[in-house]
Amino acid sequence: MKLQQQRKLNVIVRRWAFLVVFAVSMIPLQAVAGPECKATDGLEVLPYELSDSEGLRFQISKRLGKSRGQTRRGQDVLVDPERGNCLSCHQVSMLEKLADSENPDAKLRFGYQGTVGGTLDGVGNKYSIGELRLILVDPKQAFPDRDIAMPSYHNKDNLVDVTPTCQGRPLLSGRDIEDIVAYLSGLKEEIKKP
């Protein structure tokens, strides 16, 4: 029981630490990663091309690498605090419902969701697969008129506020990006909260 409580506390501390740094500094973050960047050792940015898009100005229409994205892996990367860590800023109602279950592991993994970036419910209808890919790779390119705090997960150029040991490295692999895109593209339903 103490181990579960310690894990829960560690997750809470990490997420609050990120939000405190963001709120105090008010500097647009371009990358967020752990101080040692263990997960990014050896990763290279895969080449990609921008193409015109109907919704956003641009998209990345071709996959990053050869791997087709896997939804389950995408969910795992999305919730992993040492990789995607998307739930530190975003909400996914389907995952909140899992956290409300009696499963203590689900509460630990999905129960603490952020509000800075808003909900991801319905994002699969709002953006095409190519647009989702661009948002993850380079959100500043996807939303040039907005002050975006979301990190560029598969980019290594023109980043600010990056831990020195992480400079010049992408936060996620091309496969991780494709997996998250597969997961997000399946979030079709916008769930209205009471």
Contacts in CASP RR format, 6 or more apart in sequence:
PFRMAT RR
TARGET T0000
AUTHOR 0000-0000-0000
METHOD contacts of the structure
MODEL  1
MKLQQQRKLNVIVRRWAFLVVFAVSMIPLQAVAGPECKATDGLEVLPYEL
SDSEGLRFQISKRLGKSRGQTRRGQDVLVDPERGNCLSCHQVSMLEKLAD
SENPDAKLRFGYQGTVGGTLDGVGNKYSIGELRLILVDPKQAFPDRDIAM
PSYHNKDNLVDVTPTCQGRPLLSGRDIEDIVAYLSGLKEEIKKP
4 104 0 8 1.000
4 108 0 8 1.000
7 108 0 8 1.000
8 107 0 8 1.000
8 108 0 8 1.000
11 81 0 8 1.000
11 108 0 8 1.000
11 112 0 8 1.000
12 112 0 8 1.000
14 81 0 8 1.000
14 88 0 8 1.000
15 81 0 8 1.000
15 87 0 8 1.000
15 88 0 8 1.000
15 112 0 8 1.000
15 114 0 8 1.000
18 32 0 8 1.000
18 85 0 8 1.000
18 88 0 8 1.000
19 88 0 8 1.000
19 114 0 8 1.000
19 116 0 8 1.000
22 29 0 8 1.000
22 116 0 8 1.000
22 149 0 8 1.000
25 161 0 8 1.000
27 160 0 8 1.000
27 161 0 8 1.000
28 147 0 8 1.000
28 148 0 8 1.000
28 149 0 8 1.000
28 160 0 8 1.000
29 149 0 8 1.000
29 150 0 8 1.000
29 151 0 8 1.000
29 160 0 8 1.000
29 161 0 8 1.000
30 140 0 8 1.000
30 151 0 8 1.000
30 152 0 8 1.000
30 158 0 8 1.000
30 159 0 8 1.000
30 160 0 8 1.000
30 161 0 8 1.000
30 162 0 8 1.000
31 151 0 8 1.000
31 152 0 8 1.000
31 159 0 8 1.000
31 160 0 8 1.000
31 161 0 8 1.000
31 162 0 8 1.000
31 166 0 8 1.000
31 171 0 8 1.000
32 85 0 8 1.000
32 151 0 8 1.000
32 171 0 8 1.000
33 39 0 8 1.000
33 40 0 8 1.000
33 151 0 8 1.000
33 162 0 8 1.000
33 163 0 8 1.000
33 166 0 8 1.000
33 171 0 8 1.000
34 82 0 8 1.000
34 163 0 8 1.000
34 166 0 8 1.000
35 163 0 8 1.000
35 165 0 8 1.000
36 165 0 8 1.000
37 163 0 8 1.000
37 165 0 8 1.000
37 166 0 8 1.000
37 169 0 8 1.000
38 82 0 8 1.000
39 82 0 8 1.000
39 83 0 8 1.000
39 171 0 8 1.000
40 166 0 8 1.000
40 169 0 8 1.000
40 170 0 8 1.000
40 171 0 8 1.000
40 172 0 8 1.000
41 169 0 8 1.000
42 169 0 8 1.000
43 169 0 8 1.000
43 170 0 8 1.000
43 172 0 8 1.000
43 173 0 8 1.000
44 170 0 8 1.000
45 154 0 8 1.000
45 155 0 8 1.000
45 156 0 8 1.000
45 170 0 8 1.000
46 64 0 8 1.000
46 65 0 8 1.000
46 154 0 8 1.000
46 174 0 8 1.000
48 60 0 8 1.000
48 62 0 8 1.000
48 64 0 8 1.000
48 133 0 8 1.000
48 137 0 8 1.000
49 60 0 8 1.000
49 62 0 8 1.000
50 58 0 8 1.000
50 59 0 8 1.000
50 60 0 8 1.000
50 134 0 8 1.000
50 141 0 8 1.000
51 58 0 8 1.000
51 59 0 8 1.000
51 60 0 8 1.000
51 61 0 8 1.000
52 58 0 8 1.000
52 59 0 8 1.000
53 59 0 8 1.000
53 128 0 8 1.000
53 130 0 8 1.000
53 131 0 8 1.000
53 134 0 8 1.000
54 128 0 8 1.000
55 127 0 8 1.000
55 128 0 8 1.000
55 131 0 8 1.000
56 127 0 8 1.000
56 131 0 8 1.000
56 134 0 8 1.000
56 135 0 8 1.000
56 142 0 8 1.000
56 143 0 8 1.000
57 144 0 8 1.000
58 134 0 8 1.000
58 141 0 8 1.000
58 142 0 8 1.000
59 128 0 8 1.000
59 130 0 8 1.000
59 131 0 8 1.000
59 133 0 8 1.000
59 134 0 8 1.000
60 130 0 8 1.000
60 133 0 8 1.000
60 134 0 8 1.000
60 137 0 8 1.000
61 130 0 8 1.000
63 69 0 8 1.000
63 133 0 8 1.000
63 178 0 8 1.000
64 133 0 8 1.000
64 137 0 8 1.000
64 154 0 8 1.000
64 174 0 8 1.000
64 175 0 8 1.000
64 177 0 8 1.000
64 178 0 8 1.000
65 174 0 8 1.000
65 175 0 8 1.000
65 178 0 8 1.000
67 174 0 8 1.000
67 175 0 8 1.000
67 178 0 8 1.000
68 178 0 8 1.000
68 182 0 8 1.000
69 175 0 8 1.000
69 178 0 8 1.000
69 179 0 8 1.000
69 181 0 8 1.000
69 182 0 8 1.000
70 179 0 8 1.000
70 182 0 8 1.000
71 179 0 8 1.000
71 182 0 8 1.000
71 183 0 8 1.000
71 186 0 8 1.000
72 183 0 8 1.000
73 175 0 8 1.000
73 176 0 8 1.000
73 179 0 8 1.000
73 182 0 8 1.000
74 176 0 8 1.000
74 179 0 8 1.000
74 180 0 8 1.000
74 182 0 8 1.000
74 183 0 8 1.000
75 95 0 8 1.000
75 183 0 8 1.000
76 179 0 8 1.000
77 83 0 8 1.000
77 84 0 8 1.000
77 172 0 8 1.000
77 176 0 8 1.000
77 179 0 8 1.000
77 180 0 8 1.000
78 84 0 8 1.000
78 86 0 8 1.000
78 87 0 8 1.000
78 92 0 8 1.000
78 180 0 8 1.000
78 183 0 8 1.000
78 184 0 8 1.000
79 86 0 8 1.000
79 87 0 8 1.000
79 95 0 8 1.000
79 109 0 8 1.000
79 110 0 8 1.000
81 88 0 8 1.000
83 171 0 8 1.000
83 172 0 8 1.000
83 176 0 8 1.000
84 153 0 8 1.000
84 171 0 8 1.000
84 172 0 8 1.000
84 176 0 8 1.000
84 180 0 8 1.000
86 120 0 8 1.000
86 180 0 8 1.000
87 95 0 8 1.000
87 110 0 8 1.000
87 111 0 8 1.000
87 112 0 8 1.000
87 113 0 8 1.000
87 114 0 8 1.000
88 114 0 8 1.000
89 114 0 8 1.000
89 115 0 8 1.000
89 116 0 8 1.000
89 117 0 8 1.000
89 118 0 8 1.000
89 149 0 8 1.000
89 150 0 8 1.000
90 113 0 8 1.000
90 114 0 8 1.000
90 116 0 8 1.000
90 117 0 8 1.000
90 118 0 8 1.000
90 119 0 8 1.000
90 120 0 8 1.000
91 113 0 8 1.000
91 114 0 8 1.000
91 115 0 8 1.000
91 118 0 8 1.000
91 119 0 8 1.000
91 120 0 8 1.000
91 121 0 8 1.000
92 110 0 8 1.000
92 113 0 8 1.000
92 119 0 8 1.000
92 120 0 8 1.000
92 121 0 8 1.000
92 187 0 8 1.000
93 119 0 8 1.000
93 121 0 8 1.000
93 191 0 8 1.000
93 193 0 8 1.000
94 121 0 8 1.000
94 187 0 8 1.000
94 191 0 8 1.000
95 109 0 8 1.000
95 110 0 8 1.000
95 111 0 8 1.000
95 113 0 8 1.000
96 110 0 8 1.000
96 111 0 8 1.000
96 113 0 8 1.000
98 106 0 8 1.000
98 109 0 8 1.000
98 110 0 8 1.000
99 106 0 8 1.000
99 107 0 8 1.000
99 109 0 8 1.000
99 110 0 8 1.000
99 111 0 8 1.000
100 107 0 8 1.000
101 107 0 8 1.000
116 149 0 8 1.000
117 149 0 8 1.000
117 150 0 8 1.000
119 191 0 8 1.000
120 184 0 8 1.000
120 187 0 8 1.000
121 187 0 8 1.000
121 189 0 8 1.000
121 190 0 8 1.000
121 191 0 8 1.000
122 187 0 8 1.000
122 188 0 8 1.000
122 189 0 8 1.000
122 190 0 8 1.000
123 132 0 8 1.000
123 184 0 8 1.000
123 187 0 8 1.000
124 132 0 8 1.000
124 184 0 8 1.000
124 185 0 8 1.000
124 186 0 8 1.000
124 187 0 8 1.000
124 188 0 8 1.000
125 188 0 8 1.000
125 190 0 8 1.000
127 135 0 8 1.000
129 181 0 8 1.000
129 185 0 8 1.000
130 181 0 8 1.000
131 142 0 8 1.000
132 180 0 8 1.000
132 181 0 8 1.000
132 184 0 8 1.000
132 185 0 8 1.000
133 177 0 8 1.000
133 178 0 8 1.000
133 181 0 8 1.000
134 141 0 8 1.000
134 142 0 8 1.000
135 142 0 8 1.000
135 143 0 8 1.000
135 150 0 8 1.000
136 153 0 8 1.000
136 154 0 8 1.000
136 172 0 8 1.000
136 177 0 8 1.000
136 180 0 8 1.000
136 181 0 8 1.000
137 152 0 8 1.000
137 153 0 8 1.000
137 154 0 8 1.000
137 155 0 8 1.000
137 177 0 8 1.000
138 152 0 8 1.000
138 154 0 8 1.000
138 155 0 8 1.000
139 148 0 8 1.000
139 150 0 8 1.000
139 151 0 8 1.000
139 152 0 8 1.000
140 148 0 8 1.000
140 152 0 8 1.000
151 171 0 8 1.000
152 159 0 8 1.000
152 171 0 8 1.000
153 170 0 8 1.000
153 171 0 8 1.000
153 172 0 8 1.000
153 176 0 8 1.000
153 177 0 8 1.000
154 170 0 8 1.000
154 171 0 8 1.000
154 172 0 8 1.000
154 173 0 8 1.000
154 174 0 8 1.000
154 177 0 8 1.000
155 170 0 8 1.000
156 167 0 8 1.000
156 168 0 8 1.000
156 169 0 8 1.000
156 170 0 8 1.000
157 168 0 8 1.000
159 167 0 8 1.000
159 168 0 8 1.000
162 168 0 8 1.000
172 180 0 8 1.000
END
